[in-house]
């Protein structure tokens, strides 16, 4: 659509802003804000977003696009409602407790015969010694054990829902870990059921040449295949009502994806088992403890919107310009690159057009004679716009970004310099191993110097730039480490197969409704004294919180057990309420002002602090641990330690702890 908007017919745009009366977004949870916001801004129309994703999993930016509170869509029809009203069937779950996929394989736990076979396996192309253990993550990733797969298939065939009078396994999807895993499952199934001649179970992945034909066949009740071994392709987006068995043979750690996969079995199917014998439920076989993982009622964070690497390269070069001396000879290299990039921005493109004034300003070469703070701010504004200057070598661009950030760290004397220096030295050392390639051999002297220590003693931006230009195209030549696929024949241990409870869908949804009602109630009573104290980061008393709790109960906002749950999960009612209404922005700014003091901060450090203010305004509190999680690590991968000296990090944590403490009764 972005390309179509820019199309011209007889000098006129094919699609004007008023062309559509209604724009519908399907799959509205998938980062629509970052990817397509410009389309929605361009068209003057009503906007409807549809998604099957649980409402608490939809991105914050997506809700803001529709001007809605997080977690409170205009309308929602939940899974438990659909089941209760007879539109979907519920799942039943069975745990398949296998030892190897759960805890891995330890050499010391093997029998003597198995130890002998273990030592004989080819563990790598280089003939490395056999490991003492293999982790659970490696099982079915690069180590495939015959008995593990055989026991899972045996469990499926013995306990799975049957059709055709019980003579045939009902339609089944096996979610495999990767292509090699799927092929091994297929091989083991055919070894046990040769009479099916390879048709009963089939691999269905994006790599299969006739995947869509296989899906059509799988959708037909009487047609083979009856087992679809899938890697990603059948996780979402297919509708096969006959499916009665789902086998999770891989760990899934995304709640959104897990429930989408579960949804493959929820469709109604009348007369599946015979006339008048409808499909009433479906079975989930869980080999990898997915249900236990999600039964813990774990919370998930907002999706992070990481800037494209091209935009990060642009902005980093702008920052370097701000740190370079005006008479530094290397300065022109940065302005030339940035000028070329801006000159490639087409002012007629609907993404560029709103920023036309700035684009035209910096497309003029004279604008680069002086690049002060105002100009750098303006350049940051246009940094993410499309440009005709393209570079498709991702490895080279990642190397560019690493070197540029190293240059910036050197100019600003930042603590992350040593870590990034070591990364560059490691890459140079890896290039030395490719000296038989002419392109590498040509720059061997420089590569050897960069890999050593002496070159870095008095390194300058000019030296780093020279190395970046000469080595960037060679990075893709670094050989990725190869690992042999290992097939083993060890006896796995299968525990007692048991029915297990699925997470209580209704309870989860009831609690979310309580949170939405509480948020709405608090906004209606925003002038209440106790609430004002929480919003303004003023200490609250036990009487304040008791009064708010009494109001919740008397107004029917929540039940006692829901309020107690909120207090337990948030470490008190005050912090729970703060999580709903956030902190007043001025109060958040005042709180971090003490940390800022009179210390001169770099632009990166200021951005990091501003991110803290944003999170305080949104969530009401920021814990020390969360500084090492998204969205902070999206900006600084090592957290605050990458941005500030250890003493300043300690000061920051004291400030944040103080903000939290003010929401706890004294």
PADOLO-590713 format. One record per residue (C-alpha): residue in one letter; z, x, y. Coordinates in Angstrom, 2 decimals, padded with zeros to 5 digits. Each point is the difference from the previous one (the first is absolute). Example, Ala and Ser with C-alpha at 12.3 -4.5 7.8 and 13.67 -1.06 7.14 Angstrom:
BEGIN
A	007.80	012.30	-004.50
S	-000.66	001.37	003.44
//
This chain:
BEGIN
X	000.00	000.00	000.00
X	000.76	002.89	002.35
X	-003.58	001.18	-000.36
X	-001.45	-003.49	000.44
X	001.88	-000.56	003.27
X	-001.85	002.93	001.55
X	-003.44	-001.20	-001.17
X	-002.43	-001.06	002.74
X	-002.87	-002.52	-000.21
X	-002.39	-000.15	002.95
X	002.55	001.77	002.16
X	002.80	-002.42	-000.94
X	002.90	000.37	-002.37
X	-000.45	-001.89	-003.24
X	003.65	-001.07	000.01
X	001.60	-000.75	003.35
X	003.79	-000.43	000.45
X	-000.33	-003.79	-000.25
X	-002.32	-000.07	-003.05
X	002.70	-001.10	-002.47
X	002.53	-002.81	000.46
X	002.11	001.16	-002.93
X	000.56	003.39	-001.62
X	001.69	000.03	-003.43
X	001.58	003.19	-001.37
X	000.32	000.10	-003.77
X	002.48	002.52	-001.45
X	001.71	000.07	003.38
X	002.67	002.39	-001.29
X	-002.29	003.01	-000.35
X	000.52	001.88	003.24
X	-002.21	-002.45	001.90
X	001.67	000.95	003.28
X	-001.07	003.64	-000.09
X	-003.42	-000.45	-001.59
X	-001.37	-003.15	001.59
X	002.07	-000.81	003.11
X	-002.99	000.77	002.22
X	-002.05	-002.75	-001.69
X	002.70	-002.60	000.58
X	000.41	001.08	003.62
X	-003.76	-000.20	000.53
X	-000.51	-003.59	-001.19
X	001.46	-002.84	002.07
X	000.89	-002.23	-002.95
X	002.82	-001.49	-002.02
X	001.36	002.40	-002.61
X	001.28	-000.90	-003.49
X	001.40	002.59	-002.42
X	000.36	-000.58	-003.75
X	001.83	002.17	-002.54
X	001.60	-000.32	-003.42
X	002.43	002.80	000.88
X	003.71	-000.93	000.22
X	000.79	-000.65	003.65
X	002.61	002.78	000.22
X	-002.64	002.53	-001.11
X	-002.55	-000.72	002.75
X	-000.25	002.74	002.65
X	001.87	-000.37	003.29
X	-003.25	000.58	001.89
X	-001.69	-002.84	-001.88
X	002.73	-002.43	001.06
X	-000.27	001.25	003.58
X	-003.75	-000.66	-000.07
X	000.82	-003.70	-000.46
X	002.96	000.21	002.43
X	002.48	-000.86	-002.76
X	003.45	001.24	-000.98
X	000.02	002.46	-002.89
X	000.41	-001.90	-003.27
X	-000.53	-003.43	001.57
X	-003.65	-001.08	-000.44
X	-001.38	-003.22	001.43
X	000.00	-001.48	-003.51
X	000.95	001.34	-003.40
X	-000.36	-001.34	-003.53
X	002.16	002.06	-002.32
X	-000.44	000.84	-003.66
X	003.16	-001.87	-001.01
X	-001.24	-003.12	001.83
X	-003.39	000.19	-001.70
X	001.67	000.30	-003.41
X	002.50	-002.79	000.71
X	-002.78	-002.35	001.15
X	-002.12	000.72	-003.07
X	-002.83	001.98	001.60
X	000.79	003.30	-001.81
X	001.80	001.00	-003.20
X	003.05	002.29	-000.04
X	000.24	003.44	-001.64
X	002.25	000.99	-002.88
X	000.73	003.68	-000.41
X	000.67	002.27	-002.96
X	001.33	003.53	000.30
X	-001.69	002.56	-002.25
X	002.56	002.84	000.14
X	-001.87	003.10	-001.09
X	001.70	003.37	000.38
X	-002.87	002.24	001.11
X	-001.34	-002.14	002.90
X	003.60	-000.50	001.18
X	001.54	003.48	-000.12
X	-002.78	002.35	-001.12
X	-000.08	002.39	-002.96
X	002.45	002.86	-000.57
X	-000.86	002.76	-002.43
X	003.60	000.20	-001.21
X	-000.08	-003.67	-001.05
X	-002.99	000.44	-002.34
X	000.17	000.46	-003.76
X	-000.77	003.45	-001.39
X	-003.44	-001.15	-001.13
X	-000.72	-001.46	003.44
X	001.16	003.22	001.66
X	-002.56	001.93	-002.03
X	-002.77	-002.37	001.11
X	001.29	000.17	003.61
X	-000.38	003.77	000.02
X	-003.56	-000.28	-001.32
X	-001.29	-002.40	002.67
X	-002.34	001.44	002.67
X	002.10	-000.55	003.14
X	-002.42	001.53	002.52
X	-003.35	001.72	000.25
X	001.80	003.25	000.74
X	002.01	-000.10	-003.22
X	003.36	-000.57	001.70
X	003.07	-000.28	-002.20
X	001.15	-003.40	-001.16
X	002.41	-001.64	002.47
X	003.60	-000.77	-000.87
X	-000.50	-003.60	001.07
X	-002.56	-002.42	001.39
X	001.09	-002.53	002.62
X	-000.40	-003.76	-000.36
X	-002.51	000.08	002.86
X	-002.28	002.29	-002.02
X	-000.01	-002.32	-003.03
X	-003.25	-002.01	000.07
X	-001.10	002.03	003.02
X	-001.12	003.19	-001.74
X	002.01	-000.13	-003.21
X	-000.98	-002.77	-002.39
X	002.17	-000.55	-003.06
X	-001.46	-001.91	-002.94
X	003.21	-001.63	-001.18
X	000.88	-001.22	003.51
X	-003.27	-001.88	000.39
X	000.06	-001.24	-003.60
X	003.49	-001.49	000.38
X	-000.98	-001.77	003.23
X	-003.14	-001.47	-001.58
X	001.98	-001.03	-003.06
X	002.53	-001.80	002.22
X	-002.79	-001.76	001.89
X	-001.81	-001.15	-003.12
X	003.25	-001.15	-001.65
X	001.65	-001.78	002.93
X	-002.84	-000.91	002.34
X	-001.02	-003.59	000.62
X	-002.62	-001.10	-002.55
X	-002.81	-002.55	000.24
X	-002.48	-001.47	-002.52
X	002.83	-001.46	-002.00
X	001.91	003.26	000.16
X	-002.78	002.06	-001.60
X	-001.07	001.91	003.09
X	001.82	001.78	002.77
X	-000.43	-001.91	003.25
X	-001.79	001.57	002.94
X	001.91	003.13	000.97
X	-000.14	002.54	002.82
X	001.40	003.49	-000.61
X	000.71	001.85	003.25
X	-000.64	003.66	-000.84
X	001.07	003.03	002.02
X	-003.39	001.69	000.33
X	-003.43	000.17	-001.58
X	001.05	002.48	-002.69
X	002.96	-002.22	-000.90
X	-002.29	-003.04	-000.29
X	-002.38	001.91	-002.27
X	002.88	001.11	-002.23
X	001.32	-003.59	-000.30
X	-003.53	-001.17	-000.88
X	-000.33	002.74	-002.60
X	003.35	-000.80	-001.63
X	-000.70	-003.76	-000.06
X	-003.32	000.53	-001.77
X	001.65	002.41	-002.45
X	002.34	-002.81	-001.04
X	-002.51	-002.86	000.21
X	-003.38	001.40	-001.10
X	-001.07	-003.48	-001.10
X	-000.43	-001.00	003.63
X	-002.68	002.70	000.38
X	001.12	001.02	003.48
X	-000.55	-003.44	001.59
X	003.44	-001.67	-000.11
X	001.44	002.43	002.56
X	-002.11	001.56	002.75
X	000.61	002.31	002.94
X	-000.74	-001.68	003.34
X	000.09	002.38	002.96
X	-002.08	000.71	003.07
X	-001.64	002.83	-001.94
X	-001.43	-002.34	-002.67
X	-003.74	-000.63	000.56
X	000.25	-003.66	-001.15
X	003.51	-000.78	001.20
X	-000.91	-003.33	001.63
X	-001.75	-001.17	-003.17
X	003.09	000.92	-002.02
X	002.20	-001.99	002.42
X	-002.28	-003.02	-000.42
X	000.30	000.32	-003.79
X	003.77	000.45	000.25
X	000.15	-003.24	002.01
X	-001.61	-002.00	-002.82
X	002.54	-001.45	-002.42
X	-001.82	000.77	-003.26
X	-001.81	003.18	001.03
X	001.12	003.58	-000.52
X	001.58	002.02	001.48
X	003.38	-001.65	-000.41
X	001.89	003.09	001.21
X	-001.01	001.56	003.32
X	001.29	003.54	000.47
X	-000.06	000.44	003.75
X	000.55	002.77	002.51
X	000.42	-001.69	003.40
X	-003.05	-002.28	-000.27
X	001.85	-003.04	-001.40
X	003.22	000.50	001.96
X	-001.10	-002.55	002.61
X	-002.82	-002.31	000.85
X	-000.99	-001.47	-003.40
X	000.70	-003.49	-001.25
X	000.10	-000.39	-003.79
X	002.15	-003.03	-000.90
X	-000.01	000.93	-003.71
X	002.12	003.12	000.60
X	003.33	-000.39	-001.80
X	001.09	003.64	-000.48
X	000.42	002.76	002.60
X	000.97	003.45	-001.26
X	001.33	002.34	002.69
X	-000.67	003.45	-001.50
X	000.46	001.77	003.34
X	002.74	000.08	002.64
X	-000.70	-002.08	003.12
X	002.16	000.77	003.01
X	-001.61	-002.26	002.58
X	001.60	-003.46	000.06
X	-003.17	-001.49	001.49
X	-002.21	001.44	-002.75
X	002.49	-000.93	-002.74
X	000.00	-003.69	000.94
X	-003.77	000.00	000.41
X	-000.32	001.38	-003.53
X	002.46	-002.60	-001.30
X	-002.19	-002.62	001.67
X	-002.80	000.71	-002.50
X	001.90	-002.08	-002.57
X	001.20	-002.93	002.12
X	-003.14	-002.19	-000.10
X	000.13	-003.41	-001.71
X	-002.02	-000.51	-003.19
X	-000.04	-003.48	-001.55
X	-000.45	-000.31	-003.79
X	000.17	003.77	-000.52
X	001.84	-000.28	-003.30
X	-001.68	-003.25	-001.10
X	-000.47	-003.57	001.24
X	002.96	-000.88	002.21
X	001.53	003.46	-000.49
X	-000.25	001.55	003.46
X	000.89	003.50	001.09
X	003.64	-000.25	001.11
X	000.83	003.67	000.70
X	-001.22	003.53	-000.64
X	001.58	003.20	-001.32
X	000.56	003.29	001.78
X	000.52	003.06	-002.22
X	001.73	002.63	002.11
X	-000.18	003.55	-001.35
X	000.91	001.81	003.22
X	003.06	-001.87	001.36
X	-001.89	-001.64	002.86
X	001.99	-003.22	-000.17
X	003.31	001.86	000.03
X	-001.22	001.94	003.03
X	-000.82	-003.14	001.99
X	002.99	-001.97	-001.26
X	002.11	002.41	002.07
X	-001.13	-002.04	003.04
X	-001.23	003.15	001.71
X	-001.17	-000.32	003.56
X	-003.34	001.37	001.12
X	-000.94	001.61	003.35
X	-002.76	-000.93	002.36
X	-003.37	001.40	-000.78
X	-000.68	003.10	001.94
X	-003.09	000.24	002.13
X	-000.91	003.68	-000.21
X	-002.51	001.14	002.60
X	-003.40	001.15	-001.33
X	-000.24	003.77	-000.34
X	-002.77	000.14	002.63
X	002.31	-001.62	002.53
X	002.82	002.38	-000.89
X	-002.33	002.98	000.47
X	-001.02	-001.30	003.43
X	003.58	-000.63	001.16
X	001.27	003.35	-001.31
X	-002.71	001.85	001.93
X	001.00	-001.93	003.12
X	003.63	001.05	-000.53
X	-001.07	003.62	-000.43
X	-001.85	-000.21	003.33
X	003.26	-001.05	001.60
X	001.83	002.97	-001.49
X	-002.64	002.66	000.78
X	000.09	001.98	003.21
X	-002.75	-000.90	002.47
X	-001.50	003.48	-000.25
X	000.09	000.22	-003.81
X	-003.48	001.01	-001.17
X	000.13	-002.26	-003.07
X	000.53	-003.10	002.15
X	-003.76	-000.59	000.42
X	-000.46	-000.32	-003.78
X	002.36	-002.98	-000.03
X	-001.51	-001.70	003.05
X	-003.53	000.48	-001.38
X	000.94	-001.62	-003.32
X	001.73	-002.93	001.68
X	-002.82	-000.43	002.53
X	-002.58	-000.11	-002.80
X	002.06	-002.57	-001.88
X	000.35	-002.28	003.03
X	-003.69	000.40	000.86
X	-000.78	-001.41	-003.46
X	001.86	-003.25	000.77
X	-002.51	-002.81	000.56
X	001.10	-002.10	002.99
X	-001.94	-003.00	-001.35
X	002.09	-000.05	-003.18
X	002.44	-002.91	000.19
X	002.88	002.29	-001.01
X	-000.82	002.48	002.74
X	-000.92	-002.50	002.73
X	003.58	-000.92	001.05
X	000.59	003.72	000.64
X	-003.34	000.61	001.69
X	001.47	001.33	003.25
X	001.92	002.78	-001.74
X	-002.84	000.81	-002.40
X	-002.47	000.40	002.87
X	002.54	002.04	001.95
X	000.48	002.57	-002.77
X	-003.65	-000.01	-001.06
X	-000.55	001.76	003.35
X	000.53	003.72	-000.45
X	001.66	000.34	003.41
X	002.97	-002.08	-001.19
X	001.13	002.85	-002.24
X	000.63	002.52	002.77
X	003.55	-001.32	000.34
X	001.79	-001.73	-002.87
X	003.50	-000.90	001.12
X	002.57	-002.41	-001.37
X	-001.85	-003.08	001.29
X	-003.29	001.13	-001.54
X	001.69	000.77	-003.33
X	001.47	-003.51	-000.05
X	-003.45	-001.46	000.70
X	-001.57	002.10	-002.75
X	002.63	-001.20	-002.48
X	-001.06	-003.57	000.83
X	-003.61	000.64	-001.08
X	000.80	002.38	-002.88
X	-000.65	-002.56	-002.74
X	-003.35	-001.32	001.25
X	-003.12	000.44	-002.18
X	-002.23	002.94	000.86
X	-003.39	001.21	-001.14
X	001.56	003.40	-000.74
X	000.70	-000.22	-003.73
X	001.48	002.39	-002.56
X	000.09	-001.17	-003.62
X	001.81	003.03	-001.44
X	003.51	-001.44	-000.46
X	001.44	003.26	-001.36
X	-001.27	001.85	003.07
X	001.46	-002.59	002.36
X	003.39	000.15	-001.69
X	-000.09	003.77	000.36
X	-000.94	-000.41	003.68
X	003.02	-002.25	000.53
X	002.34	002.43	-001.74
X	-001.21	002.95	002.11
X	000.04	-002.00	003.24
X	003.56	-001.15	-000.60
X	000.94	003.60	-000.76
X	-001.51	001.04	003.34
X	001.96	-002.71	001.78
X	003.22	001.00	-001.76
X	-000.58	003.62	001.03
X	-000.60	-000.97	003.63
X	003.08	-002.24	000.13
X	002.22	002.19	-002.19
X	000.63	-002.88	-002.41
X	001.99	000.49	-003.25
X	-002.86	-001.26	-002.20
X	-002.10	003.09	000.72
X	001.34	001.98	-002.98
X	-000.71	-002.78	-002.49
X	-003.57	-000.52	001.24
X	-000.63	003.76	000.11
X	000.98	000.21	-003.68
X	-002.36	-002.86	-000.85
X	-002.92	001.84	001.62
X	000.91	003.23	-001.78
X	000.11	-001.89	-003.30
X	-003.51	-001.40	000.59
X	-001.29	003.45	000.92
X	001.51	001.44	-003.20
X	-001.76	-002.70	-002.01
X	-003.29	000.93	001.68
X	000.48	003.64	-001.02
X	-000.29	-001.14	-003.62
X	-003.52	-001.29	000.76
X	-001.35	003.37	001.16
X	-002.96	-000.29	-002.37
X	-001.45	-002.72	002.25
X	-002.26	001.60	002.66
X	001.25	-002.23	002.82
X	003.58	001.10	-000.73
X	-000.92	003.65	-000.52
X	-001.60	000.03	003.47
X	003.40	-000.64	001.63
X	002.19	001.82	-002.53
X	001.51	002.38	002.55
X	001.15	-002.86	002.25
X	001.27	-002.06	-002.96
X	002.02	002.94	-001.29
X	001.53	000.51	003.44
X	000.95	-003.69	000.40
X	001.58	000.02	-003.45
X	002.18	002.97	000.93
X	002.96	000.35	002.37
X	-001.13	002.59	002.56
X	-002.77	-002.25	001.46
X	002.63	-002.59	000.92
X	002.33	002.40	001.85
X	-001.68	-000.50	003.39
X	-002.33	-002.88	-000.81
X	-001.66	-001.77	002.93
X	-001.81	-003.30	000.43
X	-003.27	001.93	000.30
X	000.63	001.72	-003.35
X	000.85	-003.29	-001.69
X	-003.09	-001.66	001.46
X	-002.23	002.78	-001.27
X	001.51	-000.30	-003.49
X	-000.32	-003.79	000.08
X	-003.69	000.09	000.92
X	-000.89	002.56	-002.67
X	002.10	-001.38	-002.87
X	-000.16	-003.80	000.47
X	-003.20	-000.46	-002.04
X	001.40	002.14	-002.84
X	003.10	-002.10	-000.69
X	-001.93	-002.38	-002.26
X	-000.81	002.96	-002.25
X	003.63	000.46	-001.01
X	000.14	-000.91	-003.66
X	002.23	-002.92	-000.74
X	002.45	000.79	-002.80
X	-001.18	-001.37	-003.31
X	002.30	-001.36	-002.68
X	-001.09	-000.70	-003.54
X	000.38	-003.53	-001.30
X	002.43	000.14	-002.92
X	-000.02	-002.40	-002.93
X	003.14	000.04	-002.14
X	001.09	-001.65	-003.23
X	003.77	-000.28	000.33
X	002.27	-002.82	-001.12
X	001.07	-002.08	003.00
X	003.11	-002.21	-000.09
X	-000.37	-003.74	000.56
X	003.20	-001.81	000.90
X	000.72	-003.67	-000.54
X	-002.65	-002.19	001.57
X	001.73	-002.63	002.09
X	-000.74	-002.78	002.43
X	001.06	000.98	003.51
X	000.39	-002.08	003.13
X	-002.57	000.25	002.73
X	001.34	000.53	003.53
X	001.34	-003.29	001.32
X	-002.92	-001.04	002.16
X	001.73	-003.05	001.42
X	003.09	001.99	001.02
X	-002.09	002.60	001.79
X	-001.96	-002.66	001.89
X	003.18	-001.92	000.93
X	001.48	003.14	001.50
X	-003.15	000.66	002.02
X	000.13	-003.55	001.33
X	003.62	000.64	001.01
X	-001.05	003.13	001.91
X	-002.79	-001.90	001.79
X	002.36	-002.85	000.96
X	002.62	002.48	001.20
X	-002.53	001.86	002.15
X	-001.20	-003.25	001.58
X	003.60	-001.18	000.64
X	000.98	003.30	001.62
X	-002.99	-000.09	002.33
X	001.01	-003.51	001.10
X	003.55	001.25	000.72
X	-000.94	003.36	001.50
X	002.41	-000.47	002.92
X	003.05	-000.22	-002.24
X	002.49	002.69	001.09
X	000.43	001.60	-003.43
X	-003.76	000.11	-000.55
X	-000.49	001.57	003.42
X	002.48	002.72	-000.93
X	-001.93	000.76	-003.17
X	-003.32	000.08	001.85
X	001.35	002.22	002.79
X	001.65	002.50	-002.36
X	003.49	-000.95	001.18
X	002.89	000.14	-002.51
X	000.73	-003.34	-001.69
X	003.35	-001.30	-001.24
X	000.93	-001.71	-003.25
X	000.41	-003.21	002.00
X	-003.60	000.29	001.24
X	-001.38	000.27	-003.53
X	002.30	-002.76	-001.34
X	-001.35	-002.32	002.71
X	-003.63	000.79	-000.91
X	000.73	-000.52	-003.70
X	001.68	-003.34	000.76
X	-003.07	-001.11	001.94
X	-002.26	000.95	-002.92
X	002.02	-002.15	-002.40
X	000.55	-002.98	002.27
X	-003.65	-000.18	001.08
X	-001.18	000.18	-003.60
X	-001.85	003.28	000.55
X	001.19	001.52	-003.26
X	002.28	-000.50	-002.95
X	003.13	002.09	-000.43
X	-001.56	002.03	-002.83
X	-003.09	000.74	002.11
X	002.12	001.15	002.93
X	002.09	002.18	-002.33
X	-003.17	001.50	-001.44
X	-001.27	000.74	003.50
X	003.27	001.70	000.94
X	-000.02	002.07	-003.19
X	-003.60	001.17	000.25
X	000.18	000.80	003.71
X	003.50	001.52	000.01
X	001.41	-002.80	002.10
X	-001.02	-003.18	001.80
X	-000.51	001.85	003.29
X	-002.64	002.31	-001.45
X	-001.63	-002.93	-001.82
X	-000.35	-001.89	003.28
X	-001.28	003.14	001.74
X	-002.68	000.32	-002.72
X	-001.25	-003.46	000.97
X	000.09	000.22	003.79
X	-000.28	003.74	000.60
X	001.53	002.02	002.80
X	-000.82	-000.58	003.66
X	-002.59	002.63	000.98
X	001.99	001.25	002.97
X	003.10	000.28	-002.19
X	-002.03	002.02	-002.53
X	-001.33	002.27	002.74
X	003.48	000.47	001.46
X	001.35	000.90	-003.45
X	-002.47	002.86	-000.49
X	000.23	001.13	003.63
X	003.19	001.88	-000.86
X	-001.91	001.85	-002.72
X	-002.87	000.84	002.34
X	002.30	001.27	002.75
X	-001.60	002.56	002.27
X	-001.73	001.81	-002.86
X	-003.71	000.61	000.45
X	-001.86	-001.75	-002.82
X	-003.52	000.48	-001.32
X	-002.37	-002.97	-000.07
X	000.41	-000.16	-003.79
X	003.78	-000.11	000.28
X	-000.20	-002.74	002.62
X	-002.33	-002.03	-002.23
X	002.47	000.36	-002.88
X	002.87	-001.21	002.21
X	-002.14	-002.91	001.23
X	-000.59	-000.94	-003.63
X	003.78	-000.15	-000.49
X	000.27	-002.31	003.02
X	-002.71	-002.23	-001.48
X	001.86	-000.22	-003.31
X	003.31	-000.73	001.71
X	-001.68	-002.76	002.01
X	-001.56	-001.43	-003.15
X	002.79	000.44	-002.57
X	003.17	000.41	002.07
X	001.14	003.20	-001.73
X	-001.45	003.20	-001.48
X	001.85	001.88	-002.72
X	-000.12	003.77	-000.40
X	-001.70	-000.40	-003.39
X	-002.79	-002.15	001.47
X	-001.04	002.90	002.26
X	-001.41	001.60	-003.16
X	-001.98	-003.10	-000.97
X	-003.01	-001.86	001.46
X	-000.86	-000.51	002.81
X	001.68	003.27	001.08
X	-001.52	002.19	-002.76
X	-003.43	-001.44	000.83
X	000.44	001.74	003.36
X	002.01	003.05	-001.15
X	-000.19	000.55	-003.79
X	003.29	001.95	-000.05
X	001.82	-002.53	002.17
X	002.08	001.00	003.04
X	000.50	003.53	-001.39
X	-003.66	000.63	000.79
X	000.47	-001.15	003.59
X	003.40	001.32	001.09
X	002.40	002.89	-000.68
X	002.76	-000.86	-002.48
X	002.58	-000.33	002.78
X	-002.09	-002.62	001.80
X	-000.58	-001.88	-003.26
X	003.79	-000.21	-000.42
X	000.31	-001.34	003.58
X	-002.67	-002.62	-000.74
X	001.79	-001.21	-003.12
X	003.27	-000.32	001.94
X	-001.79	-002.22	002.56
X	-001.55	-002.20	-002.70
X	003.33	-000.32	-001.86
X	001.59	-001.08	003.27
X	-002.60	-002.75	000.44
X	000.74	-001.27	-003.52
X	003.75	000.19	000.56
X	-000.22	-002.29	003.06
X	-001.24	-002.81	-002.29
X	003.02	000.35	-002.31
X	003.17	-001.86	000.97
X	002.85	002.10	001.40
//
